Amino acid sequence: MKKTVIVLLHIGYWMMYSFLIFLFMMIVSKGKFATVDPLSMIPITILCYVPAFQGFYIFYGLLFKRYLHPQRIAWLFLTGMAATLASGLITVLLLLPFFGPYSHSLQVFMLMLAAAGLAAIHGILGLVLKGFISWYNDIKIKEELNRRNYETSMALIKAQINPHFLFNTINNIDVLMSKDAEKASVYLNKLSGIMRFMLYETNGELIPLSREMTYIDQYIELQRIRSSNATYVTYEVDGTPGNRMIAPMLFISYIENAFKHAEHKKAENAIQIRLQIEADRMVFVCRNLYSLTTPMKQEHNGLGNELLQKRLQLLYPGRHELNVSREEGVYQVNLILQDA
């Protein structure tokens, strides 16, 4: 919380307290507060403000930091009691010049207890205000950490794009240029679109779903040129994106992994990708075949998967369902995103 806001909270607190004292004095004087002797207000001012200031700021600035802990509650109670009694004693000492010659010791003692009680009340209110400020600052810190964690996660996920994909794609386009320059130019534009999307369009928390779908389509088209099998990969979309928004690059890590580890490039439907857009949710399914004889390390079971899960928890808390299965040569990812 900004210092100016904290200062304004303190000023507002004491202004409210002063207003309450003014109302009390108006009631006691029956509306004749203006006729009261100013000198007679000095002891009242001392009694109202000295223990209040001492109790408030001792609890606010000293006891809160040192003793407000489950294991130190007893110390907080004892030191708070000692501080309030000391505040009451100081108040009485300041009021001694105003006592009459016939002031009874019991009256002085009761006045000290009253001042100590006033200090205790303001001390408790000081703890409450300090607790509120600390709670608010903790929320801001957590939000900032979440934001930085999200930015770091995005940077790491972006960095995970397979360099082999880039090299292979460029080489494939280079070979294609000698055979079909026009087609090579189309694929080169798709690659340019992918790089532009990753560098410039994924900085925000949300992007249009239609833009994400275009990115996926471009990526799949570039992967197709690596295989002569037209049915090697199928990509289906059921529904229209409309104005729906989505966190960028949620699906691509699984799609990249499917292309990297899919076997049987001559088999039909070796990779199946499906995006179902419903009224209140999206269902993403990515399925690929893999060789049972070759050990398969699914990269998004490591750092990528952890980052993706953190992003899902941050961006879709309580509104996502992720299931990953691997059995009998089929690796499948099911991700459901619920609308807010």
Buried (B, 14 or more C-beta within 10 A) or exposed (E): BEEEEBEEEBEEBEEEBEEEBEEEBEEEEEEEBEEEEEEEEBBBEBBBBBBBBBBBBBBBEEBBEEBBEEEBEEBBEEBBEEBBBBBBBBBBEBBEEBBEEEEEEEEBEEBBBBBBBBBBBBBBBBBEBBEEBBEEEEEEEEEEEBEEBBEEBBEEBBEBBEEEBBEBBEEBBEEBBEEEEEEBEEBBEBBEBBEEBBEEBBEEBEBBBBBBBBBBBBBBBBBBBBBEBEEBBBBEBEBEBEEBBBBBBBBBBBBBBBBBBBBBBEEEEBBBBBBBBEEEBBBBBBBBBBEEEEEBEBBBEEEBBEBBBBBBEBBBEEEBEBEBEEEEBEBBBBBBBEEE
